[in-house]
Amino acid sequence: MDPSPGTSPDTPNTPDTPDGVGEILVCATCGRTPDPSEADAARLTWSRGLEADQTRWTCAACSRANLRSIEGRLDQEWW
């Protein structure tokens, strides 16, 4: 079975890695992966979400490009 975009088949999000530490980052929107030298920084700048118990990462560029869409889906209580 192929993994969902933004997930990695090599290092699943298991109880051993509840924060996604150790998994390979893949942007669920554009498919970008950070350079190995940028992987630690990417964990701080990329967005991480859970959908259907699957971890999905979104790179900083895609997060910025889709900010209005993301804000539009928030409940009014956030504002």
trRosetta pair geometry for C-beta under 8 A, 3 or more apart (Angstrom, degrees):
i j d omega theta_ij theta_ji phi_ij phi_ji
2 9 8.0 -91 -156 -58 40 131
3 7 4.4 -133 169 90 119 106
3 8 6.6 65 132 -151 174 4
3 9 4.6 -147 -38 -57 127 87
4 7 4.9 61 63 13 81 124
4 28 7.6 3 138 -126 94 107
4 51 8.0 -132 139 80 161 110
4 54 5.2 44 40 169 142 160
4 56 7.1 -60 116 -89 121 99
5 26 6.9 -126 -173 121 61 114
5 28 4.5 112 119 -144 97 64
5 29 7.8 135 140 -37 134 19
5 31 6.8 -76 -147 -85 110 76
5 56 7.4 45 99 -134 70 101
6 26 5.5 -157 -114 90 28 84
6 27 6.5 -36 -97 160 85 19
6 28 2.8 -18 -49 -71 132 92
6 29 7.9 50 -67 -13 115 52
6 54 7.7 102 89 139 100 108
6 55 7.3 -135 135 117 95 60
6 56 3.8 46 119 -146 147 70
6 57 5.0 -180 -159 37 93 62
6 58 7.2 -17 -117 -61 131 59
7 12 7.7 22 180 -120 109 67
7 13 7.8 -86 -138 -10 102 104
7 23 7.8 -51 -158 179 57 135
7 26 7.1 -51 34 52 18 116
7 28 8.0 42 -22 -89 66 99
7 54 5.4 -65 -70 -174 141 106
7 55 6.0 121 -106 68 88 73
7 56 6.8 -51 -52 -88 83 58
8 11 5.3 11 99 47 125 77
8 12 7.4 -150 84 -76 73 41
8 23 5.0 165 39 -173 128 92
8 24 4.1 125 -102 49 152 94
8 25 7.9 -45 -41 -47 125 14
8 26 6.3 140 -67 -2 85 115
9 12 7.3 -3 -150 -63 33 87
10 23 7.8 147 78 -142 81 65
10 24 6.1 48 53 -2 120 122
11 17 6.7 33 167 11 100 172
11 22 5.2 -146 -172 128 145 88
11 23 4.1 -164 100 -106 112 62
11 24 6.2 126 32 -7 115 77
12 17 7.7 148 98 54 46 125
12 23 7.3 33 -138 -104 4 119
13 17 5.9 -115 -136 94 48 99
13 18 7.3 71 -177 -127 89 29
13 20 5.8 -29 -106 -91 106 70
13 23 6.4 -28 -70 -53 73 151
13 54 7.6 141 27 -149 128 37
13 55 4.5 120 -46 -16 146 124
14 17 5.6 63 49 32 71 86
14 18 8.0 -74 98 -64 36 55
15 18 6.3 6 -147 -62 39 95
17 20 6.2 65 153 -110 101 12
17 21 5.5 -144 -148 58 90 66
17 22 5.0 -105 -114 48 134 116
17 23 6.2 130 147 -34 149 97
20 23 5.0 -73 -167 32 72 122
20 43 7.6 174 99 -132 111 106
20 48 6.0 -143 6 -140 160 144
20 55 5.3 154 -95 -159 117 160
20 57 7.7 137 -172 -68 153 109
21 43 7.7 40 -102 -132 68 152
23 55 6.8 98 82 80 167 147
24 33 6.8 -13 168 -138 99 124
25 33 6.1 140 90 -141 72 70
25 34 5.7 24 73 10 128 102
25 39 6.6 168 16 -140 118 82
25 42 5.5 -159 59 122 169 136
25 43 7.2 -144 -62 -74 138 69
25 46 6.2 125 -159 43 140 170
25 57 4.9 -100 -151 116 86 173
26 31 6.4 -18 -177 -151 96 47
26 32 7.5 160 -156 78 51 36
26 33 5.4 -28 -100 -83 66 91
26 57 6.4 122 61 55 41 116
27 30 4.8 3 101 50 135 79
27 31 6.0 -47 67 10 87 11
27 32 4.4 27 11 46 128 81
27 33 7.5 -142 -1 -65 79 41
27 46 7.4 -129 -92 -140 84 124
27 57 6.0 -87 -99 107 40 88
27 58 5.8 63 -148 -139 83 37
27 59 4.1 -41 -90 -17 130 99
27 62 5.7 131 -170 5 130 144
28 56 4.3 12 -52 -169 150 103
28 57 6.3 149 -20 63 90 47
28 58 5.8 -52 38 -78 95 75
29 58 5.6 52 -8 -132 113 92
29 59 7.3 -114 48 26 107 86
29 62 4.0 150 62 -157 146 151
29 66 7.2 -149 -108 -19 156 144
30 59 6.6 -53 42 25 116 126
30 61 7.5 -17 8 85 152 112
30 62 5.5 -158 -10 -68 109 127
32 59 5.1 -2 69 -41 126 153
32 61 7.7 49 21 43 160 121
32 62 7.9 -177 23 -23 121 118
34 38 4.2 -123 177 93 113 104
34 39 5.1 159 90 -86 122 53
34 41 7.6 -171 -167 68 152 83
34 42 4.0 -124 -44 -51 158 151
34 46 7.8 -116 -42 -42 125 133
34 59 7.7 156 -61 -115 88 108
35 38 4.6 75 57 14 84 105
35 39 7.4 -117 93 -38 43 74
36 39 5.6 -20 -151 -20 38 118
38 41 5.2 -64 -164 51 66 110
38 42 5.5 75 137 -37 87 102
39 42 5.6 -52 -145 29 29 116
39 43 7.1 36 156 -25 60 96
40 43 6.1 -47 -163 20 34 113
40 44 7.7 23 145 -8 59 103
41 44 5.8 -62 -165 37 44 109
41 45 6.2 13 151 -1 77 115
42 45 5.9 -71 -135 51 35 95
42 46 5.0 24 173 -16 79 118
42 59 7.4 -46 -150 -124 108 79
42 60 8.0 -128 -137 -20 70 102
43 46 6.7 -38 -105 39 20 102
45 60 4.6 -27 151 -65 105 127
46 57 5.2 19 149 -172 134 102
46 58 6.3 166 -172 77 86 44
46 59 5.4 -48 -114 -115 102 37
46 60 6.0 -94 -87 -43 53 71
46 63 7.4 166 -149 -26 48 133
47 57 7.0 146 80 -159 52 51
47 58 4.4 -10 59 57 104 101
47 60 7.9 131 -16 -89 81 47
47 63 4.9 131 -12 -95 124 132
48 55 6.4 -21 -166 -164 99 98
48 56 7.4 146 -158 77 49 47
48 57 5.7 -21 -101 -101 69 71
48 58 8.0 -163 -71 21 27 73
49 55 7.6 143 79 -156 39 51
49 56 5.0 -26 69 65 89 96
49 57 7.9 169 24 -84 70 26
49 58 7.2 25 4 -6 110 108
50 53 6.7 4 -176 -110 105 21
50 54 7.0 148 -155 68 61 38
50 55 6.1 -33 -98 -96 70 52
50 56 7.2 159 -98 16 19 84
51 54 5.7 -31 72 60 71 91
51 56 5.5 11 15 -7 109 132
58 62 5.0 -116 -176 90 92 118
58 63 5.1 118 120 -65 114 88
58 66 7.7 -78 -175 47 143 132
59 62 5.0 86 58 15 81 101
59 63 6.9 -143 96 -8 39 91
60 63 5.5 -55 -144 36 31 115
60 64 6.3 30 158 -18 66 105
61 64 6.0 -55 -150 36 29 108
61 65 6.3 26 153 -18 64 110
62 65 5.5 -54 -141 40 33 112
62 66 6.0 6 165 3 68 114
63 66 6.5 -75 -143 51 22 91
63 67 6.7 57 153 -71 61 79
63 70 7.4 8 -157 -28 70 155
64 67 5.8 -15 -154 -35 33 114
66 69 4.7 -49 -174 43 83 119
66 70 5.8 88 126 -27 88 97
67 70 5.6 -58 -147 37 32 111
67 71 6.2 29 157 -17 68 107
68 71 5.8 -55 -145 40 30 110
68 72 6.2 36 154 -26 63 108
69 72 5.6 -54 -148 32 29 116
69 73 7.0 23 156 -16 61 105
70 73 6.2 -64 -160 33 31 106
70 74 7.4 41 146 -35 62 98
71 74 5.8 -43 -160 9 42 117
74 78 4.4 -47 160 31 127 150
74 79 7.4 119 106 -32 121 91
75 78 5.7 117 69 -10 70 94
76 79 5.8 -62 -163 40 53 103
